[in-house]
Amino acid sequence: MTDAASEEQKAQEQAAILMQALPHMLRYDDATVVVKYGGHAMGDEKVARDFARDMVLLEQSGLNPVVVHGGGPQIGAMLKKLGIKSEFSDGLRVTDKPTMEIVEMVLAGAINKQIVGFINAEGGRAVGLCGKDGNMVIARKAAKTSEAVDLGFVGEPDRVDATVLEQILGRELIPVLAPVALGPSGETYNVNADTFAGAIAGALGAKRLLFLTDVPGVLDADRNLIKELKVNDIHALIAEGVITGGMIPKVETCIYAIEQGVEGVVILDGKTPHAVLVELLTDHGAGTLITR
């Protein structure tokens, strides 16, 4: 095959791929998709830049992506560097006032602006915000995990005002949100990023909420990926001991988001190249879709 013929074949293959994506692009046209970005995928610069490119492509394809990010490992690294001891209770970081200052600095500062920078470097127009902006998320103090442990400035979403996001979406802008929120008396709370994403997706009536994790999705008893689940299936799988450990709070957050009005929630592996595009714009799908 000549070079010209080879290039022609590549062009035809690219056109075929675009045509396969068309029905999915039409399905999600002008739809809001919230993507919770975290885990080890955030620590790999190539993966982070690929993620940024994916967000730009979604926005250019007519979707309205909203990014919510975590940052547990980065917070831990900064606390260690500053010699501040950090403790956990049932997976939640006990957060006193000095720790909260570092959490806000890392989440709403360093990490948020790095993601914004990566998206903008790929041709997008990202805007970095946190729950404090425009009173977007008002948090209440999280319930104690036990009588003996006060979590400090760890919060749960109490009220969400999507006004700021509604002004941004549909204007070729991509909001990037850090899960830091105000309390009723003006105090600052650290909110679990999954829960924060669920509350935001519900307030926006998102068509999809995608959780980028370090696992392929929900696995069955034989460790095979379950492609689709209903809410009632999840309750049964927890009772049977199939869904265990850290996946339980993840699926509970999925149920919470669906109850808030999200059409479907997907748990997928953030380390898989272009996992978001595979899930939204191909027939294949990339994780476990949970619906009502």
Summary of the structure (lengths in Angstrom):
residues: 292
radius of gyration: 19.6
end to end distance: 51.6
largest distance: 74.2
contacts: 991
relative contact order: 0.15
helix: 45%
strand: 24%
